[in-house]
Each structure stands twice: as structure tokens, then as C-alpha cells.
Amino acid sequence: MIIHGTALVSLCLLAGLATGRLLGGALGVDADVGGVGIAMLLLIGGCHLLERRGLLTAPLGHGITFWGQMYVPIVVAMAASQNVRGALAGGWMATAAGLAATATGFLLVGIMVRSGAGTRPS
């Protein structure tokens, strides 16, 4: 059943990338627009659908969890490196905007942690 979890992740990735390419073509951009995000939304929806129907067994869930944990950090690292290269090639304004967004994100995380927004109810 673990292989079924891998198959679900693979199908979601392929469908997401195809949808991202189609979306990019519709917008006139020769690139994948949001394919990875679409894939993750499909995976969440697929897991939810399987769970509601009682088909999400433990081995299937383990396969999905394993590949989900492997997939997300790799894709985020790849996207981050592309964004940095694009920002540096785009000039100082793009680099400044990226640095400002990153600094704002770090500040907001600090504010959320101090305000207790990151605590879990016991």
C-alpha cells in the first residue's frame, strides 16, 4: 500500500505541473505558473477525499507522508535558488524587493511567536 501513496503523490505532481503549464500558456508566460502549489493542493484534496471515504489506510498514509516530507523541502530549495538567481539577474530593485519581503517574513514570525500565535492548545 505504500506504493499507492507514492502513486498518489506522483499523479498529483504530474497533474499540477500540467495545469501550471496550461495556466502559464493561458497567461502568455512560457513557464510553469504555480504547478507545485497546485500539486500540493491536489494532494491535500486527494488525501481528504480518501479519508472521508475510509480508504486512507495506515500504509497508504505512510507512503504519502514519506514522499510529502521528501518532496516539499526539495521543491522549496529549488524554487528559492531560482528566485535568487532571477532577482540578481533582474537588477537591484528586484533584489531589494526580495530582501524586504524576507525581512518582513522574519519579523512577522518573531511577532507571532511572542504573541503566542504559535502555541497549541493543550
TAQUI-V166352 format. One record per backbone hydrogen bond with DSSP energy under -1.0 kcal/mol. NH is the residue of the N-H (numbers start at 1). CO is the residue of the C=O. If there is no record, write none. Layout:
((NH	CO) (NH	CO))
This chain:
((5	1) (6	2) (7	3) (8	4) (9	5) (10	6) (11	7) (12	8) (13	9) (14	10) (15	11) (16	12) (17	13) (18	14) (19	15) (20	16) (21	17) (22	18) (23	19) (24	20) (25	21) (26	22) (27	23) (29	24) (31	29) (33	20) (38	34) (39	35) (40	36) (41	37) (42	38) (43	39) (44	40) (45	41) (46	42) (47	43) (48	44) (49	45) (50	46) (51	47) (52	48) (53	49) (54	51) (55	50) (57	55) (61	57) (62	58) (63	59) (64	60) (65	61) (66	62) (67	63) (68	64) (69	65) (70	66) (71	67) (72	68) (74	70) (75	71) (76	72) (77	73) (78	74) (79	75) (80	76) (81	77) (82	78) (83	79) (84	80) (85	81) (86	82) (87	83) (88	84) (89	85) (90	86) (95	91) (96	92) (97	93) (98	94) (99	95) (100	96) (101	97) (102	98) (103	99) (104	100) (105	101) (106	102) (107	103) (108	104) (109	105) (110	106) (111	107) (112	108) (113	109) (114	110) (115	111) (117	112) (119	116))
